[in-house]
Amino acid sequence: MRPVPDDIRDYHERLDPEARPVCDLLLETIERELPDAERKVWHAHPVWFFDGNPVVGYNRLKASVRLLFWSGQSFREPGLQAEGSFKAAEARYTERGQVDVETLARWLAEARDIQWNYRDIRRNRGLVPLRGLEG
């Protein structure tokens, strides 16, 4: 497995004891399932990208860890909740045991195959399908 970038490692080192096990499992699973994705801390939390387009990330909220898929509302695999006014969807966890790694792997496969174009949202004046979606 490739080394975790310093900025993501630093993010994990600053996590509280409740969030760290959840985030460590998310990191391990995302790294395994998306080994060719670009990744970095973006807007203060770890995010994975394909060709500059964000697909998945997570962050510590006050009462939970939020796992966010930018195109998650278009996924076929159930279990995510709509988030925001675009196509994002999320899952929230308060402990490591709540993370279903098999379901997470299916969501990550969809994150690779189904993408709305967030990278060019300004130029396109809104979201347009990028991959795996009908226009």
C-alpha positions in Angstrom: 0.0 0.0 0.0 1.2 3.5 -0.8 2.2 5.8 2.1 -0.5 8.1 3.5 0.2 11.8 2.7 1.5 13.8 5.6 -1.5 16.2 5.7 -3.9 13.3 6.1 -1.7 11.6 8.7 -1.5 14.9 10.6 -5.3 15.2 10.4 -5.6 11.8 12.0 -3.1 12.6 14.7 -5.2 15.5 15.8 -8.5 13.5 16.1 -10.1 12.9 19.5 -10.2 9.3 20.9 -13.8 8.7 19.9 -13.4 9.8 16.2 -9.9 8.3 15.6 -10.9 4.6 15.3 -13.8 5.5 12.9 -11.5 7.7 10.7 -8.7 5.1 10.7 -11.1 2.5 9.4 -12.5 4.9 6.7 -8.9 5.8 5.7 -7.8 2.1 5.5 -10.9 1.1 3.5 -10.8 4.1 1.1 -7.1 3.6 0.5 -7.6 -0.1 -0.3 -10.6 0.4 -2.6 -9.4 3.6 -4.4 -5.6 3.0 -4.7 -5.3 5.2 -7.8 -7.2 8.2 -6.4 -5.5 11.5 -5.6 -5.9 12.4 -2.0 -5.2 15.4 0.3 -6.7 17.5 3.0 -9.1 19.8 1.2 -11.2 22.4 3.0 -9.8 21.0 6.3 -10.6 17.3 5.9 -9.3 14.3 3.9 -10.8 14.0 0.4 -10.1 11.6 -2.5 -10.3 12.8 -6.2 -10.3 11.4 -9.7 -8.9 13.9 -12.2 -9.4 16.7 -9.8 -13.0 15.8 -9.1 -13.9 15.1 -5.4 -15.6 11.8 -4.9 -15.3 10.9 -1.2 -14.1 12.5 2.1 -14.8 12.4 5.8 -14.7 14.9 8.7 -15.2 15.1 12.4 -18.5 16.8 13.3 -19.4 17.7 16.9 -21.3 14.4 17.6 -20.1 12.1 14.8 -17.9 11.4 11.9 -19.4 12.3 8.5 -18.5 10.2 5.4 -19.5 12.3 2.3 -19.8 11.1 -1.3 -20.1 14.1 -3.6 -22.2 12.1 -6.1 -23.9 9.8 -3.5 -27.5 10.7 -4.3 -27.0 9.0 -7.7 -25.7 5.7 -6.2 -27.7 2.5 -6.4 -26.4 1.1 -3.1 -28.8 2.2 -0.3 -27.8 3.6 3.1 -26.7 7.2 2.4 -28.7 10.3 3.3 -29.0 13.3 1.0 -26.8 16.2 2.0 -26.9 19.8 0.7 -28.4 21.2 -2.4 -26.4 19.3 -5.0 -25.9 15.5 -5.4 -23.9 14.7 -2.3 -25.0 12.1 0.2 -23.6 11.0 3.6 -23.4 8.5 6.3 -22.6 9.4 10.0 -20.8 7.2 12.5 -20.2 7.5 16.3 -18.2 4.3 16.6 -16.0 2.0 14.5 -18.5 -0.9 14.7 -21.1 1.1 12.9 -19.0 1.1 9.7 -20.1 -1.8 7.4 -16.9 -2.3 5.4 -18.7 -4.3 2.7 -21.3 -1.6 2.1 -18.5 1.0 2.2 -16.6 -0.9 -0.5 -19.7 -0.9 -2.7 -20.2 2.9 -2.2 -16.5 3.4 -3.1 -16.9 1.4 -6.3 -19.9 3.6 -7.2 -17.8 6.7 -6.4 -15.4 5.6 -9.1 -18.1 4.9 -11.7 -20.7 7.5 -11.0 -19.6 11.2 -10.8 -21.1 14.6 -11.2 -18.6 17.2 -12.3 -17.9 19.3 -9.2 -14.4 20.2 -10.5 -15.9 22.4 -13.3 -19.1 23.5 -11.5 -18.4 27.2 -12.0 -17.4 26.9 -15.6 -20.5 24.8 -16.3 -22.7 27.0 -14.2 -23.9 24.1 -12.2 -23.5 20.3 -12.0 -23.3 18.2 -15.2 -22.8 14.4 -15.4 -19.2 13.4 -15.7 -19.2 9.6 -15.5 -21.8 6.8 -15.2 -24.8 9.1 -15.6 -27.2 9.9 -18.4 -27.3 13.5 -19.4 
